[in-house]
């Protein structure tokens, strides 16, 4: 059962986002980016109170994803990209992105906090940040 609603178009949109943001991080890295996206749709807190769909999440402004400004994002989703997107929409979660709402690629070590959110870990070049349970109980 899906943890967020998604049309076929939105599944493809999420698949393209996951690939564009983290293809160099491999399968697991792309799944973690998907976790962040799904978490933002579920969150109803902090910067994501008005985000109720994958479409809104991907193109949120301000606060959206840099990949949407690059041509690579607009290429067609491949079958394996769509399978990954369906996995995170179905609720699969991967540490350290399990509850994360943010990630970024620092030039060095992951800061302990980023915009007042705590680091939950690093996977390859991306650092992941999660809200407290009291700030975002839905995630």
VMD Tcl script that builds the backbone (N, CA, C; Angstrom):
set m [mol new atoms 417]
animate dup $m
set s [atomselect $m all]
$s set {name element resname resid chain x y z} {
  {N N UNK 1 A 0.840 -1.188 0.000}
  {CA C UNK 1 A 0.000 0.000 0.000}
  {C C UNK 1 A 0.880 1.245 0.000}
  {N N UNK 2 A 0.528 2.221 -0.790}
  {CA C UNK 2 A 1.308 3.453 -0.915}
  {C C UNK 2 A 1.198 4.307 0.349}
  {N N UNK 3 A 2.297 4.943 0.715}
  {CA C UNK 3 A 2.279 5.862 1.854}
  {C C UNK 3 A 1.933 7.273 1.399}
  {N N UNK 4 A 2.040 7.552 0.094}
  {CA C UNK 4 A 1.547 8.791 -0.511}
  {C C UNK 4 A 0.845 8.417 -1.811}
  {N N UNK 5 A -0.139 9.211 -2.181}
  {CA C UNK 5 A -0.836 8.983 -3.444}
  {C C UNK 5 A 0.040 9.475 -4.588}
  {N N UNK 6 A 0.002 8.757 -5.706}
  {CA C UNK 6 A 0.815 9.160 -6.857}
  {C C UNK 6 A 0.191 8.655 -8.147}
  {N N UNK 7 A 0.051 9.553 -9.085}
  {CA C UNK 7 A -0.385 9.169 -10.425}
  {C C UNK 7 A 0.815 8.566 -11.157}
  {N N UNK 8 A 0.590 7.947 -12.292}
  {CA C UNK 8 A 1.710 7.428 -13.085}
  {C C UNK 8 A 2.676 8.550 -13.457}
  {N N UNK 9 A 2.131 9.712 -13.779}
  {CA C UNK 9 A 2.970 10.865 -14.123}
  {C C UNK 9 A 3.851 11.266 -12.929}
  {N N UNK 10 A 3.285 11.236 -11.729}
  {CA C UNK 10 A 4.061 11.602 -10.539}
  {C C UNK 10 A 5.116 10.549 -10.204}
  {N N UNK 11 A 4.812 9.279 -10.431}
  {CA C UNK 11 A 5.817 8.231 -10.231}
  {C C UNK 11 A 7.002 8.507 -11.152}
  {N N UNK 12 A 6.734 8.828 -12.394}
  {CA C UNK 12 A 7.807 9.136 -13.340}
  {C C UNK 12 A 8.562 10.392 -12.934}
  {N N UNK 13 A 7.849 11.383 -12.422}
  {CA C UNK 13 A 8.472 12.621 -11.959}
  {C C UNK 13 A 9.430 12.339 -10.803}
  {N N UNK 14 A 8.976 11.563 -9.824}
  {CA C UNK 14 A 9.840 11.201 -8.703}
  {C C UNK 14 A 11.031 10.383 -9.185}
  {N N UNK 15 A 10.797 9.472 -10.105}
  {CA C UNK 15 A 11.889 8.651 -10.653}
  {C C UNK 15 A 12.950 9.526 -11.302}
  {N N UNK 16 A 12.524 10.519 -12.061}
  {CA C UNK 16 A 13.476 11.427 -12.717}
  {C C UNK 16 A 14.245 12.247 -11.687}
  {N N UNK 17 A 13.562 12.691 -10.638}
  {CA C UNK 17 A 14.210 13.458 -9.586}
  {C C UNK 17 A 15.279 12.617 -8.881}
  {N N UNK 18 A 14.923 11.403 -8.524}
  {CA C UNK 18 A 15.853 10.519 -7.817}
  {C C UNK 18 A 17.115 10.298 -8.645}
  {N N UNK 19 A 16.940 10.046 -9.935}
  {CA C UNK 19 A 18.097 9.823 -10.806}
  {C C UNK 19 A 18.919 11.095 -10.950}
  {N N UNK 20 A 18.263 12.214 -11.205}
  {CA C UNK 20 A 18.981 13.466 -11.443}
  {C C UNK 20 A 19.735 13.944 -10.212}
  {N N UNK 21 A 19.189 13.703 -9.023}
  {CA C UNK 21 A 19.843 14.164 -7.796}
  {C C UNK 21 A 20.944 13.221 -7.318}
  {N N UNK 22 A 20.864 11.926 -7.644}
  {CA C UNK 22 A 21.788 11.000 -6.981}
  {C C UNK 22 A 22.247 9.826 -7.826}
  {N N UNK 23 A 22.202 9.922 -9.139}
  {CA C UNK 23 A 22.630 8.777 -9.950}
  {C C UNK 23 A 24.055 8.344 -9.614}
  {N N UNK 24 A 24.927 9.294 -9.325}
  {CA C UNK 24 A 26.313 8.953 -8.998}
  {C C UNK 24 A 26.432 8.239 -7.653}
  {N N UNK 25 A 25.362 8.240 -6.859}
  {CA C UNK 25 A 25.352 7.586 -5.548}
  {C C UNK 25 A 24.855 6.142 -5.644}
  {N N UNK 26 A 24.495 5.692 -6.834}
  {CA C UNK 26 A 24.036 4.323 -7.015}
  {C C UNK 26 A 22.595 4.124 -6.583}
  {N N UNK 27 A 22.161 2.870 -6.646}
  {CA C UNK 27 A 20.782 2.509 -6.347}
  {C C UNK 27 A 20.349 3.000 -4.971}
  {N N UNK 28 A 21.140 2.719 -3.952}
  {CA C UNK 28 A 20.771 3.093 -2.590}
  {C C UNK 28 A 20.707 4.607 -2.428}
  {N N UNK 29 A 21.629 5.328 -3.013}
  {CA C UNK 29 A 21.601 6.788 -2.938}
  {C C UNK 29 A 20.351 7.366 -3.569}
  {N N UNK 30 A 19.945 6.811 -4.705}
  {CA C UNK 30 A 18.722 7.284 -5.357}
  {C C UNK 30 A 17.490 6.953 -4.516}
  {N N UNK 31 A 17.477 5.786 -3.883}
  {CA C UNK 31 A 16.359 5.431 -3.000}
  {C C UNK 31 A 16.274 6.390 -1.817}
  {N N UNK 32 A 17.399 6.814 -1.290}
  {CA C UNK 32 A 17.401 7.757 -0.166}
  {C C UNK 32 A 16.852 9.114 -0.585}
  {N N UNK 33 A 17.192 9.561 -1.779}
  {CA C UNK 33 A 16.608 10.812 -2.281}
  {C C UNK 33 A 15.098 10.651 -2.396}
  {N N UNK 34 A 14.654 9.494 -2.844}
  {CA C UNK 34 A 13.218 9.214 -2.894}
  {C C UNK 34 A 12.577 9.267 -1.521}
  {N N UNK 35 A 13.279 8.752 -0.501}
  {CA C UNK 35 A 12.763 8.837 0.867}
  {C C UNK 35 A 12.536 10.287 1.273}
  {N N UNK 36 A 13.501 11.143 0.985}
  {CA C UNK 36 A 13.370 12.556 1.331}
  {C C UNK 36 A 12.137 13.149 0.644}
  {N N UNK 37 A 11.962 12.848 -0.632}
  {CA C UNK 37 A 10.810 13.372 -1.356}
  {C C UNK 37 A 9.495 12.903 -0.779}
  {N N UNK 38 A 9.364 11.607 -0.538}
  {CA C UNK 38 A 8.138 11.059 0.038}
  {C C UNK 38 A 7.907 11.642 1.428}
  {N N UNK 39 A 8.959 11.772 2.218}
  {CA C UNK 39 A 8.822 12.352 3.554}
  {C C UNK 39 A 8.295 13.785 3.487}
  {N N UNK 40 A 8.725 14.546 2.502}
  {CA C UNK 40 A 8.240 15.923 2.366}
  {C C UNK 40 A 6.742 15.960 2.052}
  {N N UNK 41 A 6.268 15.025 1.273}
  {CA C UNK 41 A 4.834 14.972 0.963}
  {C C UNK 41 A 4.052 14.593 2.224}
  {N N UNK 42 A 4.582 13.713 3.024}
  {CA C UNK 42 A 3.899 13.237 4.239}
  {C C UNK 42 A 3.997 14.228 5.394}
  {N N UNK 43 A 4.982 15.112 5.384}
  {CA C UNK 43 A 5.383 15.876 6.564}
  {C C UNK 43 A 4.313 16.780 7.164}
  {N N UNK 44 A 3.697 17.657 6.430}
  {CA C UNK 44 A 2.741 18.630 6.959}
  {C C UNK 44 A 3.328 19.396 8.147}
  {N N UNK 45 A 4.585 19.801 8.008}
  {CA C UNK 45 A 5.265 20.542 9.059}
  {C C UNK 45 A 6.388 21.382 8.450}
  {N N UNK 46 A 6.918 22.272 9.260}
  {CA C UNK 46 A 8.056 23.114 8.877}
  {C C UNK 46 A 7.862 23.706 7.481}
  {N N UNK 47 A 8.824 23.500 6.570}
  {CA C UNK 47 A 8.762 24.076 5.223}
  {C C UNK 47 A 7.805 23.355 4.292}
  {N N UNK 48 A 7.140 22.321 4.769}
  {CA C UNK 48 A 6.371 21.442 3.887}
  {C C UNK 48 A 4.884 21.370 4.244}
  {N N UNK 49 A 4.364 22.392 4.931}
  {CA C UNK 49 A 2.956 22.395 5.348}
  {C C UNK 49 A 1.988 22.397 4.174}
  {N N UNK 50 A 2.362 22.992 3.071}
  {CA C UNK 50 A 1.454 23.083 1.927}
  {C C UNK 50 A 1.816 22.108 0.810}
  {N N UNK 51 A 2.686 21.166 1.091}
  {CA C UNK 51 A 3.103 20.184 0.089}
  {C C UNK 51 A 2.257 18.927 0.287}
  {N N UNK 52 A 1.382 18.629 -0.653}
  {CA C UNK 52 A 0.494 17.482 -0.517}
  {C C UNK 52 A 0.617 16.489 -1.666}
  {N N UNK 53 A 1.489 16.773 -2.637}
  {CA C UNK 53 A 1.632 15.863 -3.775}
  {C C UNK 53 A 3.094 15.806 -4.210}
  {N N UNK 54 A 3.413 14.773 -4.949}
  {CA C UNK 54 A 4.775 14.646 -5.489}
  {C C UNK 54 A 5.068 15.803 -6.423}
  {N N UNK 55 A 4.114 16.182 -7.239}
  {CA C UNK 55 A 4.294 17.324 -8.155}
  {C C UNK 55 A 4.670 18.585 -7.372}
  {N N UNK 56 A 3.924 18.897 -6.304}
  {CA C UNK 56 A 4.224 20.075 -5.486}
  {C C UNK 56 A 5.589 19.959 -4.833}
  {N N UNK 57 A 5.920 18.775 -4.359}
  {CA C UNK 57 A 7.207 18.563 -3.688}
  {C C UNK 57 A 8.369 18.790 -4.652}
  {N N UNK 58 A 8.304 18.212 -5.828}
  {CA C UNK 58 A 9.416 18.313 -6.774}
  {C C UNK 58 A 9.669 19.762 -7.180}
  {N N UNK 59 A 8.610 20.518 -7.391}
  {CA C UNK 59 A 8.759 21.883 -7.894}
  {C C UNK 59 A 8.537 22.957 -6.827}
  {N N UNK 60 A 8.649 22.588 -5.549}
  {CA C UNK 60 A 8.489 23.567 -4.471}
  {C C UNK 60 A 9.465 24.722 -4.676}
  {N N UNK 61 A 8.945 25.943 -4.472}
  {CA C UNK 61 A 9.794 27.123 -4.612}
  {C C UNK 61 A 9.344 28.161 -3.598}
  {N N UNK 62 A 10.259 28.636 -2.765}
  {CA C UNK 62 A 11.655 28.208 -2.660}
  {C C UNK 62 A 11.755 26.868 -1.931}
  {N N UNK 63 A 12.929 26.317 -1.938}
  {CA C UNK 63 A 13.203 25.109 -1.185}
  {C C UNK 63 A 13.137 23.825 -1.973}
  {N N UNK 64 A 12.992 23.917 -3.274}
  {CA C UNK 64 A 12.895 22.723 -4.103}
  {C C UNK 64 A 14.249 22.101 -4.393}
  {N N UNK 65 A 14.309 21.365 -5.458}
  {CA C UNK 65 A 15.504 20.606 -5.799}
  {C C UNK 65 A 16.258 21.254 -6.952}
  {N N UNK 66 A 17.555 21.365 -6.789}
  {CA C UNK 66 A 18.411 21.966 -7.812}
  {C C UNK 66 A 18.318 21.211 -9.139}
  {N N UNK 67 A 18.124 19.916 -9.087}
  {CA C UNK 67 A 18.106 19.101 -10.301}
  {C C UNK 67 A 17.043 19.556 -11.298}
  {N N UNK 68 A 15.958 20.166 -10.803}
  {CA C UNK 68 A 14.886 20.587 -11.711}
  {C C UNK 68 A 15.313 21.730 -12.615}
  {N N UNK 69 A 16.472 22.321 -12.355}
  {CA C UNK 69 A 16.980 23.398 -13.207}
  {C C UNK 69 A 17.952 22.881 -14.264}
  {N N UNK 70 A 18.189 21.591 -14.273}
  {CA C UNK 70 A 19.152 20.978 -15.202}
  {C C UNK 70 A 18.430 20.148 -16.257}
  {N N UNK 71 A 18.966 20.126 -17.457}
  {CA C UNK 71 A 18.363 19.391 -18.560}
  {C C UNK 71 A 18.239 17.899 -18.304}
  {N N UNK 72 A 19.192 17.322 -17.554}
  {CA C UNK 72 A 19.182 15.880 -17.303}
  {C C UNK 72 A 17.891 15.437 -16.616}
  {N N UNK 73 A 17.359 16.281 -15.734}
  {CA C UNK 73 A 16.115 15.976 -15.021}
  {C C UNK 73 A 14.960 15.734 -15.993}
  {N N UNK 74 A 14.978 16.398 -17.120}
  {CA C UNK 74 A 13.845 16.347 -18.053}
  {C C UNK 74 A 13.912 15.186 -19.044}
  {N N UNK 75 A 14.895 14.324 -18.898}
  {CA C UNK 75 A 14.945 13.121 -19.733}
  {C C UNK 75 A 13.931 12.103 -19.218}
  {N N UNK 76 A 13.475 11.262 -20.108}
  {CA C UNK 76 A 12.480 10.239 -19.796}
  {C C UNK 76 A 12.971 9.300 -18.685}
  {N N UNK 77 A 12.065 8.917 -17.774}
  {CA C UNK 77 A 12.404 7.963 -16.709}
  {C C UNK 77 A 12.572 6.570 -17.315}
  {N N UNK 78 A 13.614 5.891 -16.892}
  {CA C UNK 78 A 13.852 4.511 -17.334}
  {C C UNK 78 A 13.062 3.557 -16.440}
  {N N UNK 79 A 12.887 2.322 -16.919}
  {CA C UNK 79 A 12.131 1.323 -16.149}
  {C C UNK 79 A 12.711 1.128 -14.748}
  {N N UNK 80 A 14.035 1.048 -14.632}
  {CA C UNK 80 A 14.638 0.839 -13.308}
  {C C UNK 80 A 14.438 2.053 -12.407}
  {N N UNK 81 A 14.377 3.264 -12.975}
  {CA C UNK 81 A 14.105 4.469 -12.190}
  {C C UNK 81 A 12.684 4.409 -11.638}
  {N N UNK 82 A 11.750 3.983 -12.467}
  {CA C UNK 82 A 10.346 3.880 -12.063}
  {C C UNK 82 A 10.177 2.824 -10.972}
  {N N UNK 83 A 10.886 1.717 -11.076}
  {CA C UNK 83 A 10.819 0.678 -10.031}
  {C C UNK 83 A 11.304 1.227 -8.692}
  {N N UNK 84 A 12.382 1.983 -8.714}
  {CA C UNK 84 A 12.883 2.583 -7.465}
  {C C UNK 84 A 11.850 3.552 -6.884}
  {N N UNK 85 A 11.279 4.384 -7.718}
  {CA C UNK 85 A 10.278 5.349 -7.235}
  {C C UNK 85 A 9.092 4.619 -6.606}
  {N N UNK 86 A 8.642 3.565 -7.230}
  {CA C UNK 86 A 7.510 2.798 -6.683}
  {C C UNK 86 A 7.865 2.191 -5.320}
  {N N UNK 87 A 9.106 1.813 -5.127}
  {CA C UNK 87 A 9.528 1.236 -3.839}
  {C C UNK 87 A 9.377 2.254 -2.712}
  {N N UNK 88 A 9.837 3.487 -2.919}
  {CA C UNK 88 A 9.742 4.471 -1.835}
  {C C UNK 88 A 8.307 4.959 -1.650}
  {N N UNK 89 A 7.543 5.028 -2.728}
  {CA C UNK 89 A 6.129 5.382 -2.610}
  {C C UNK 89 A 5.386 4.310 -1.813}
  {N N UNK 90 A 5.814 3.068 -1.948}
  {CA C UNK 90 A 5.204 1.960 -1.196}
  {C C UNK 90 A 5.627 1.943 0.272}
  {N N UNK 91 A 6.591 2.782 0.640}
  {CA C UNK 91 A 6.958 2.899 2.043}
  {C C UNK 91 A 8.314 2.343 2.435}
  {N N UNK 92 A 9.100 1.830 1.491}
  {CA C UNK 92 A 10.442 1.358 1.857}
  {C C UNK 92 A 11.270 2.559 2.294}
  {N N UNK 93 A 12.016 2.381 3.382}
  {CA C UNK 93 A 12.854 3.456 3.926}
  {C C UNK 93 A 14.273 2.957 4.105}
  {N N UNK 94 A 15.208 3.894 3.948}
  {CA C UNK 94 A 16.621 3.540 3.979}
  {C C UNK 94 A 17.395 4.537 4.835}
  {N N UNK 95 A 18.080 4.014 5.854}
  {CA C UNK 95 A 18.898 4.844 6.734}
  {C C UNK 95 A 20.124 5.334 5.967}
  {N N UNK 96 A 20.512 6.592 6.129}
  {CA C UNK 96 A 20.087 7.590 7.118}
  {C C UNK 96 A 18.954 8.507 6.661}
  {N N UNK 97 A 18.272 8.184 5.581}
  {CA C UNK 97 A 17.203 9.050 5.062}
  {C C UNK 97 A 15.820 8.664 5.568}
  {N N UNK 98 A 15.737 7.736 6.495}
  {CA C UNK 98 A 14.460 7.198 6.966}
  {C C UNK 98 A 13.449 8.289 7.289}
  {N N UNK 99 A 13.849 9.287 8.055}
  {CA C UNK 99 A 12.958 10.388 8.453}
  {C C UNK 99 A 13.431 11.725 7.896}
  {N N UNK 100 A 14.402 11.715 7.014}
  {CA C UNK 100 A 15.007 12.964 6.545}
  {C C UNK 100 A 14.088 13.766 5.644}
  {N N UNK 101 A 14.202 15.085 5.787}
  {CA C UNK 101 A 13.493 16.018 4.920}
  {C C UNK 101 A 14.460 16.825 4.067}
  {N N UNK 102 A 15.753 16.701 4.345}
  {CA C UNK 102 A 16.759 17.463 3.621}
  {C C UNK 102 A 18.000 16.617 3.384}
  {N N UNK 103 A 18.715 16.955 2.340}
  {CA C UNK 103 A 20.048 16.402 2.097}
  {C C UNK 103 A 20.830 17.426 1.297}
  {N N UNK 104 A 22.135 17.354 1.414}
  {CA C UNK 104 A 22.975 18.176 0.555}
  {C C UNK 104 A 24.352 17.559 0.486}
  {N N UNK 105 A 25.152 18.076 -0.433}
  {CA C UNK 105 A 26.494 17.563 -0.682}
  {C C UNK 105 A 27.509 18.626 -0.271}
  {N N UNK 106 A 28.091 18.489 0.928}
  {CA C UNK 106 A 29.063 19.480 1.381}
  {C C UNK 106 A 30.418 19.258 0.707}
  {N N UNK 107 A 31.260 20.262 0.799}
  {CA C UNK 107 A 32.608 20.118 0.233}
  {C C UNK 107 A 33.523 19.329 1.172}
  {N N UNK 108 A 33.121 19.171 2.411}
  {CA C UNK 108 A 33.914 18.418 3.387}
  {C C UNK 108 A 33.013 17.532 4.234}
  {N N UNK 109 A 33.247 17.595 5.557}
  {CA C UNK 109 A 32.448 16.804 6.485}
  {C C UNK 109 A 31.017 17.328 6.573}
  {N N UNK 110 A 30.130 16.460 7.019}
  {CA C UNK 110 A 28.736 16.865 7.251}
  {C C UNK 110 A 28.679 17.712 8.515}
  {N N UNK 111 A 28.092 18.900 8.438}
  {CA C UNK 111 A 27.891 19.663 9.676}
  {C C UNK 111 A 26.918 18.909 10.586}
  {N N UNK 112 A 27.085 19.064 11.899}
  {CA C UNK 112 A 26.190 18.408 12.851}
  {C C UNK 112 A 24.758 18.888 12.660}
  {N N UNK 113 A 24.594 20.167 12.318}
  {CA C UNK 113 A 23.281 20.729 12.059}
  {C C UNK 113 A 23.313 21.497 10.749}
  {N N UNK 114 A 22.176 21.530 10.098}
  {CA C UNK 114 A 22.012 22.303 8.869}
  {C C UNK 114 A 20.638 22.920 8.932}
  {N N UNK 115 A 20.563 24.262 8.939}
  {CA C UNK 115 A 19.297 24.976 9.113}
  {C C UNK 115 A 18.528 24.452 10.324}
  {N N UNK 116 A 19.246 24.302 11.432}
  {CA C UNK 116 A 18.676 23.862 12.715}
  {C C UNK 116 A 18.143 22.433 12.721}
  {N N UNK 117 A 18.513 21.630 11.752}
  {CA C UNK 117 A 18.096 20.221 11.713}
  {C C UNK 117 A 19.326 19.351 11.929}
  {N N UNK 118 A 19.160 18.240 12.624}
  {CA C UNK 118 A 20.282 17.393 12.993}
  {C C UNK 118 A 20.655 16.411 11.889}
  {N N UNK 119 A 21.948 16.218 11.754}
  {CA C UNK 119 A 22.473 15.248 10.797}
  {C C UNK 119 A 22.153 13.841 11.280}
  {N N UNK 120 A 21.609 13.021 10.373}
  {CA C UNK 120 A 21.303 11.633 10.717}
  {C C UNK 120 A 22.269 10.663 10.065}
  {N N UNK 121 A 23.182 11.205 9.269}
  {CA C UNK 121 A 24.190 10.353 8.662}
  {C C UNK 121 A 24.555 10.792 7.259}
  {N N UNK 122 A 25.522 10.100 6.737}
  {CA C UNK 122 A 26.025 10.391 5.402}
  {C C UNK 122 A 25.982 9.111 4.583}
  {N N UNK 123 A 25.669 9.251 3.298}
  {CA C UNK 123 A 25.815 8.157 2.353}
  {C C UNK 123 A 26.585 8.720 1.171}
  {N N UNK 124 A 27.766 8.176 0.969}
  {CA C UNK 124 A 28.676 8.654 -0.073}
  {C C UNK 124 A 28.852 10.157 0.068}
  {N N UNK 125 A 28.414 10.959 -0.894}
  {CA C UNK 125 A 28.683 12.398 -0.802}
  {C C UNK 125 A 27.532 13.211 -0.206}
  {N N UNK 126 A 26.404 12.577 0.093}
  {CA C UNK 126 A 25.249 13.321 0.611}
  {C C UNK 126 A 25.095 13.171 2.127}
  {N N UNK 127 A 24.821 14.298 2.774}
  {CA C UNK 127 A 24.508 14.320 4.201}
  {C C UNK 127 A 22.996 14.465 4.343}
  {N N UNK 128 A 22.400 13.749 5.280}
  {CA C UNK 128 A 20.950 13.741 5.467}
  {C C UNK 128 A 20.585 14.360 6.809}
  {N N UNK 129 A 19.476 15.111 6.822}
  {CA C UNK 129 A 19.043 15.858 8.002}
  {C C UNK 129 A 17.570 15.608 8.265}
  {N N UNK 130 A 17.261 15.356 9.553}
  {CA C UNK 130 A 15.897 15.000 9.940}
  {C C UNK 130 A 15.386 15.930 11.028}
  {N N UNK 131 A 14.086 16.195 11.018}
  {CA C UNK 131 A 13.484 16.991 12.084}
  {C C UNK 131 A 13.297 16.140 13.331}
  {N N UNK 132 A 13.043 16.795 14.435}
  {CA C UNK 132 A 12.716 16.046 15.651}
  {C C UNK 132 A 11.306 15.471 15.513}
  {N N UNK 133 A 11.020 14.446 16.271}
  {CA C UNK 133 A 9.683 13.844 16.260}
  {C C UNK 133 A 8.631 14.845 16.709}
  {N N UNK 134 A 8.986 15.742 17.610}
  {CA C UNK 134 A 8.005 16.717 18.071}
  {C C UNK 134 A 7.721 17.772 17.005}
  {N N UNK 135 A 8.714 18.109 16.181}
  {CA C UNK 135 A 8.506 19.080 15.103}
  {C C UNK 135 A 7.704 18.484 13.950}
  {N N UNK 136 A 7.933 17.221 13.651}
  {CA C UNK 136 A 7.284 16.578 12.502}
  {C C UNK 136 A 6.880 15.148 12.848}
  {N N UNK 137 A 5.813 14.959 13.590}
  {CA C UNK 137 A 5.425 13.603 13.997}
  {C C UNK 137 A 4.968 12.713 12.842}
  {N N UNK 138 A 4.543 13.291 11.702}
  {CA C UNK 138 A 4.035 12.489 10.591}
  {C C UNK 138 A 5.137 11.760 9.836}
  {N N UNK 139 A 6.365 12.220 9.952}
  {CA C UNK 139 A 7.454 11.621 9.158}
  {C C UNK 139 A 7.951 10.343 9.807}
}
mol reanalyze $m
mol bondsrecalc $m
mol representation Tube
mol addrep $m
